[in-house]
Amino acid sequence: MSSFSASLVLVPTPIGNLEDITLRALNVLKQVDLILAEDTRTSRGLLEHFQIKTPLQSYHAHNEHGVLKHLTDRMKNGEHFALVTDAGTPGISDPGFLLVRECVREGISVECLPGATAFVPALVNSGLPCDQFFFYGFLPHKKGRQTAVRFVLNSDTTTVLYESPHRLIKLLEQLKEEGGAERKISVSRELTKKFEETVRGTVEEVLAHFTAKEPKGEFVVVISGKE
């Protein structure tokens, strides 16, 4: 018998270390009728590790709109789905919002399990104030990026960003160019994985570090508020 009543369950998956998945998450993944996955190849590896045989179906940013009605119709007819992304909590800079919104509109029950997400450990171990913070996710790649950088530097609260390795240097240089060279910053990479690293200091100091050491992995950047 299922230990949940929701038609759609958002299931956080490990951001690196497989031991970070919860027992509750594993039970849900075993009991649902179908698992919707951002990348079925990535999720299949997780399921095989925990010997879970539930069917997988692709659900990602490129097919979200096209499959919404089909999925909600199936849930209305009594099926239970789990939604997972490649890593972390669905909907946090990952696919999920559109499906949740459609379920809410259609009166379909939705539940989100607590679990792994990259920005929380990066924020807490940054040493920067975290009683209030602004989560930006990924900055625009081109149009609007400079405006976003200025917004971050003018914020009175701590800001948390996600950044890819090939844009990290650009971000740090832009923060410096916009007058943030002495702003306190913490950059975490490969959280929960073997080569986990957090570099703390001013923007200028962290820029020097990653100029000398090529950025690799996925990054969470925590920037102190304007004093």
C-alpha positions in Angstrom: 0.0 0.0 0.0 1.3 3.5 -0.9 2.7 5.6 2.0 1.5 8.8 0.2 -1.7 10.2 -1.2 -0.5 12.8 -3.7 -0.9 12.2 -7.4 2.4 14.0 -8.1 5.3 13.7 -5.7 8.4 15.9 -6.3 11.4 13.8 -5.2 14.8 15.4 -4.5 17.7 13.2 -5.6 21.4 13.4 -4.5 23.5 16.2 -5.9 26.5 13.9 -5.7 26.8 11.5 -2.8 24.1 8.7 -3.3 23.9 8.3 0.5 22.0 11.6 0.7 18.8 10.2 -0.7 16.2 9.6 2.0 14.4 6.4 2.9 11.1 8.1 2.2 12.3 9.1 -1.3 13.3 5.6 -2.1 9.9 4.3 -0.9 8.0 6.7 -3.1 10.2 5.9 -6.2 9.4 2.2 -5.6 5.6 2.7 -5.2 4.6 5.2 -7.9 3.3 4.1 -11.3 5.8 6.2 -13.3 8.9 8.3 -12.7 9.2 11.5 -14.8 13.0 12.2 -15.2 14.9 15.1 -16.7 17.4 12.7 -18.1 16.4 9.1 -18.1 20.1 7.9 -18.5 21.1 9.8 -15.3 18.0 8.6 -13.3 18.4 5.1 -14.5 21.8 4.8 -12.9 20.3 6.0 -9.6 17.4 3.5 -9.8 19.7 0.6 -10.7 21.9 1.4 -7.7 19.0 1.1 -5.4 17.4 -1.8 -7.3 14.2 0.2 -8.2 12.3 -1.1 -11.3 9.7 1.6 -11.7 9.2 2.7 -15.3 10.9 5.9 -16.4 9.6 8.6 -18.8 11.5 11.6 -20.1 10.3 15.0 -18.8 12.6 18.0 -19.5 12.6 21.7 -20.5 12.2 20.9 -24.2 9.1 18.7 -23.9 7.3 20.2 -20.9 4.5 22.0 -22.8 3.8 19.1 -25.1 3.2 16.4 -22.4 1.4 18.4 -19.7 -2.2 17.5 -20.7 -1.4 13.9 -21.2 0.3 13.6 -17.8 -2.5 15.5 -15.9 -5.2 13.4 -17.6 -3.4 10.2 -16.4 -3.1 11.6 -12.9 -6.8 12.4 -12.9 -7.5 8.8 -13.8 -5.8 7.6 -10.6 -2.1 7.2 -11.5 0.7 8.4 -9.2 3.8 10.0 -10.6 7.2 11.0 -9.1 9.2 13.8 -10.7 13.0 13.8 -10.4 15.7 15.9 -12.0 19.3 15.0 -12.6 20.2 16.2 -9.1 18.6 18.1 -6.3 15.0 19.3 -5.9 12.8 19.5 -8.9 11.8 23.1 -9.8 14.9 24.7 -8.3 16.6 25.9 -11.6 15.3 22.7 -13.1 12.1 21.5 -14.8 9.1 21.1 -12.7 7.3 24.4 -12.2 5.0 24.1 -15.3 3.8 20.6 -14.2 3.2 21.7 -10.6 1.3 24.8 -11.8 -0.9 22.7 -14.1 -1.6 20.2 -11.4 -2.6 23.0 -9.0 -4.9 24.5 -11.7 -6.5 21.1 -12.3 -7.0 20.3 -8.6 -4.5 17.5 -8.7 -2.7 16.9 -5.4 1.0 17.6 -5.2 3.6 16.9 -2.6 7.3 17.8 -2.4 9.6 15.7 -0.2 12.4 17.4 1.7 15.9 16.6 0.5 19.0 17.5 -1.4 19.5 20.9 -3.0 22.8 22.5 -3.8 22.3 26.1 -2.6 21.5 25.3 1.1 24.8 23.7 2.1 26.7 26.3 0.1 24.9 29.1 1.8 25.2 27.7 5.3 28.9 26.9 5.1 29.8 30.3 3.4 30.1 32.1 6.7 28.0 34.9 5.3 24.6 36.0 6.9 21.9 33.5 6.0 19.0 34.8 8.1 17.8 36.6 5.0 19.0 35.8 1.5 18.0 36.1 -2.2 18.2 33.1 -4.5 18.8 34.1 -8.1 19.6 30.8 -9.7 21.4 31.2 -13.0 22.1 34.7 -14.3 21.2 35.5 -17.9 23.9 34.4 -20.3 23.9 37.6 -22.4 21.0 40.0 -22.5 20.3 41.4 -19.1 23.4 39.9 -17.5 25.1 43.2 -16.6 21.8 44.5 -15.1 21.6 41.3 -13.0 25.2 41.7 -11.7 24.4 45.3 -10.7 21.2 44.1 -9.0 23.2 41.6 -7.0 25.8 44.1 -5.9 23.1 46.6 -4.8 21.3 44.0 -2.7 21.3 44.5 1.1 21.1 40.7 1.7 23.2 37.7 0.8 22.6 36.5 -2.7 23.0 32.9 -4.0 23.8 32.1 -7.6 24.4 29.0 -9.7 27.2 29.2 -12.2 28.8 26.9 -14.8 32.6 26.4 -14.8 33.1 28.2 -18.1 31.2 31.3 -16.9 32.6 31.5 -13.4 35.6 33.7 -14.3 33.4 36.0 -16.3 31.0 36.4 -13.4 33.9 37.2 -11.0 35.3 39.7 -13.5 32.0 41.4 -13.9 31.5 41.7 -10.2 34.9 43.3 -9.9 34.3 45.7 -12.9 31.0 46.9 -11.3 32.8 47.9 -8.1 32.5 44.7 -6.1 36.2 43.8 -5.9 36.2 43.9 -2.1 32.8 42.2 -1.7 32.9 39.1 0.5 32.1 35.9 -1.5 32.1 32.1 -1.1 32.3 29.8 -4.0 31.5 26.1 -3.6 32.0 23.4 -6.2 31.2 19.7 -6.5 29.2 19.7 -3.3 29.0 16.3 -1.5 31.4 14.8 -4.1 35.0 13.6 -3.8 36.5 16.9 -4.9 34.2 19.2 -2.9 35.8 22.6 -2.4 34.7 26.0 -0.9 36.8 29.1 -1.6 36.1 32.1 0.6 37.5 35.7 0.4 36.9 38.9 -1.5 35.8 38.8 -5.2 39.3 39.8 -6.2 40.9 37.0 -4.1 38.5 34.3 -5.4 39.1 35.6 -8.9 42.9 35.2 -8.5 42.3 31.6 -7.1 40.3 30.4 -10.1 42.4 32.3 -12.6 45.3 30.2 -11.4 43.2 27.0 -11.0 40.9 26.2 -13.9 37.3 26.0 -12.7 35.8 22.5 -12.9 32.5 21.2 -11.7 29.2 22.9 -10.9 29.4 26.0 -8.8 27.3 27.7 -6.1 28.3 31.4 -5.6 27.3 33.2 -2.4 27.8 36.9 -2.3 27.5 39.1 0.7 25.0 42.0 0.8 25.9 45.7 0.4 27.1 47.1 3.7 
